[in-house]
Amino acid sequence: MADILEFVGKRIRDIRKTKNLSQEQLGEKSGFHFTYISGLERGERNISLVNLAKIAKALEVNIHDFFNFEQELSEEKQAIINEIVLLLSSREERQVTMAKNILSEIFRTFPQHKT
């Protein structure tokens, strides 16, 4: 059980940092004390779904963004991916599709080299 608490806490921290918010600022926006936010981010608190929804709203993300169980990425790479997702989330479906097609073309043209 502790693994999921740590994972969700890390996701909260990563998203908070991409928004350039301190724990205190997130606490103010979500209605929690910064020590509660700190405990969540360290995986020491078992958050309720209601409280998780409040934090998602304060961070302006969907609640499912806290449960992205893909491969473990470096913090820097995860922060960049989070930033891209946040940029795309405010766009129309047509623009998101266009961005996906552009990325697909770039990756097709410049394939990843195995070392």
N, C-alpha and C positions, 0 to 999 in steps of 0.2 A: 504494500500500500504506500509505503514511503516513497517509492520510485515515482509514482504518478504525482505525488505532492511536490516533489523536487522538480519534475519535468514541467508541470504547470507553473510553478513558481519561477522557473527560469524563463519560460515563455512570457510571463507577465513582465519580468525585469527587462528582457530583450525588447519587447514592444514599447515599454515605458521609455527606455533609453533612445529608441528610434524617434520618439516623440519629444525628446529633449526635456523630459520631466524628471524632477527629483521625486523621491519617495514622499516627501512632504506635499509637493504639488499634486501628485496623484491622490494622496489621501484626502486633500481638500476637495478635489474634483469629485471623488467617489463617496465622500462622507465618512472616511475611516481615518484613524490615527496613523501617522507614519510608521509607528512601531508594529502595527498590524500588517501594513504593506510589507515591511521588512521581514516579518515572520513568514508571510506567504511566499515571498521571493526565495527564502532559504528552505522552503519546504517543511517548515515547522508547524504550520497551521493547516487544519483541514477546513478548507473553504466551502461554504454552502453555495448552491447554484444561484441563489438570490444575490449573494454578495459577489459572486463571479460575474453575474450579469451587470451589476453596478460598476464594477471595475472595467468591464468591456465597454460599457457606455461612456465612462470617463475617458477611456483611451481611444474611443471612436473606432472600435473594431467589432467584429462579430465574435460571439462567444466561442465558436468553433476554432477560431484562430489560436486559442490556448491549447488545443488538442491536436496539433500537427505532429503526428508520430512518425515522421519520415526519418531518414538517416540522420545521425548526429553530425552536425556541421560545426565548424569553428564559429565562435561568437561573431567575428567580423563578417563571415560569409552569411550567417543567419541574419545579421542586422541589415545587410544589403538586400537580401531576399525579402525581408519584412518591409523594407522601404519600397521596393518595387511593387509588392502586393498592395501596400497602402496607396501608392500612386494610381494603380490600376483600379482599385476599388471605387474610386470616385468618378470613373469614366463610364461612358455608354458601352453597351455590349459590342457595338460595331468597332469602337476604338480598341477595346480589349482584344478582340479577334485580330485586328490589324497588328497590334503589338506582338501577339503570339506568332503571327505569320512572319513578321520581320525577324523575330528571334529564331524561328525555325530556319529561315533562309541563312541567317548568319551562322548558325551551328552546322548547317549542311555545307556551306561554303568553306568554313574553317573548322573541320572536325577536331575533336579532342584527341590529342596525341597521347598514347600510352607510353609511360616511361619504364 
